[in-house]
Amino acid sequence: MSQSEKPKHVLIMVPDTSVHETPGYRDVEETHGLVGTFKGSVLKRNVDSETLALNIEQSMGQVDEILSRVGPVVGDTWEIKSVSVGLSINTDGSVGIAAAGLESSLQVKLIPRKKKEDLGF
C-alpha cells in the first residue's frame, strides 16, 4: 500500500471473554482456574476504516459539545488546564468513552484561575 492510499480496514483486537469448556473441567485435579482458560484468547476483527473514522468523529463531537457548554472557566476560582479522553472501540466499530466500572475515561485537570488583580492589571 502506498502512502497516499488509505487503509480500508483497521484490525481491532479484544479479549475473548467467552467461556471455553475444557476436558475434565469439573474434575478438581484438572481445574486450573479461568486464567488458563482465557490466556491467549483474542478476537480479531477487521473494521471498515470509514465507519471507524465517522464513529470517532461523532464521539469527539459529543465531547466537544459538552466542553463548549462548560467553557474554560469553572466557577469563580478554577479554569480547565487540560482534558484527556479515552475512547473505547468495539469490534463492530462502535466508539464510546472508555469506562471501567463506574469511571469513564474523561479526565479534566483544573488549575487555580488567575484573576486580573492577581496579574497586576
C-alpha positions in Angstrom: 0.0 0.0 0.0 1.4 3.4 -1.0 1.5 6.3 1.5 -1.3 8.1 -0.5 -3.7 5.1 -0.1 -5.8 5.0 3.0 -6.4 1.6 4.7 -9.8 0.2 4.0 -9.9 -1.8 7.3 -8.5 -1.5 10.7 -7.7 -4.6 12.7 -9.3 -4.5 16.2 -8.3 -7.0 18.8 -10.2 -7.6 22.1 -10.0 -10.3 24.8 -12.3 -13.2 24.1 -14.4 -13.4 27.2 -16.5 -16.4 26.1 -16.0 -19.5 28.3 -14.4 -22.4 26.6 -15.2 -25.9 28.0 -12.1 -27.8 28.8 -11.9 -31.5 29.3 -12.3 -32.5 32.9 -13.3 -29.0 34.0 -15.4 -30.5 36.8 -12.5 -32.7 38.0 -10.8 -30.9 40.9 -7.4 -32.3 39.9 -7.6 -30.9 36.4 -9.2 -27.5 37.3 -6.6 -24.7 36.8 -9.0 -21.7 37.0 -10.1 -19.2 34.5 -6.7 -17.7 33.8 -5.7 -20.8 31.9 -8.9 -20.8 30.1 -8.7 -17.1 28.9 -4.9 -16.9 28.4 -4.1 -16.0 24.9 -7.7 -15.8 23.7 -8.0 -12.8 21.5 -10.8 -11.9 19.0 -9.6 -10.2 15.8 -12.0 -8.3 13.6 -11.4 -6.1 10.6 -13.5 -2.8 10.9 -14.2 -0.6 8.0 -11.9 2.5 8.4 -14.5 4.9 7.1 -17.1 3.7 9.6 -14.5 3.8 12.4 -13.4 7.4 11.5 -17.1 8.5 11.4 -17.8 7.0 14.8 -14.7 8.6 16.4 -15.7 11.9 14.8 -19.2 11.7 16.3 -17.9 10.7 19.7 -15.5 13.6 19.8 -18.2 15.9 18.6 -20.3 15.0 21.6 -17.3 15.6 23.9 -16.7 19.0 22.2 -20.3 20.0 22.7 -20.2 19.2 26.4 -16.9 21.0 26.9 -18.1 24.0 24.9 -21.1 24.4 27.2 -18.8 24.2 30.3 -16.3 26.7 28.9 -12.7 27.2 30.1 -13.6 28.7 33.5 -15.2 26.6 36.2 -16.9 28.6 39.0 -15.0 31.7 40.1 -11.7 30.1 41.1 -10.8 27.4 38.6 -10.0 27.1 34.9 -9.6 24.0 32.8 -5.9 23.2 32.1 -6.3 20.1 30.0 -8.8 17.4 29.0 -7.9 13.8 28.3 -10.4 11.5 26.6 -10.0 7.7 26.3 -12.1 6.1 23.6 -13.3 2.5 23.6 -13.6 0.9 20.2 -15.5 -2.3 19.8 -15.0 -5.0 17.2 -18.1 -3.8 15.4 -16.6 -0.3 15.0 -18.8 1.4 17.6 -17.0 4.0 19.7 -17.6 5.5 23.1 -15.8 7.0 26.1 -13.9 4.1 27.7 -15.3 3.0 31.0 -14.2 0.7 33.7 -16.8 0.1 36.4 -18.4 3.4 37.2 -15.4 5.5 36.0 -15.2 6.9 32.5 -12.1 7.9 30.7 -12.7 11.6 30.5 -10.2 13.4 32.7 -10.3 17.1 33.3 -7.4 18.9 35.0 -8.2 22.1 36.8 -5.8 24.9 37.9 -6.5 27.9 40.1 -7.8 30.8 38.0 -5.6 33.8 37.8 -7.8 36.9 38.2 -6.9 40.3 36.7 -6.0 41.7 40.1 -3.6 38.8 40.7 -1.8 39.6 37.4 -1.3 43.3 38.4 -3.9 44.7 36.0 
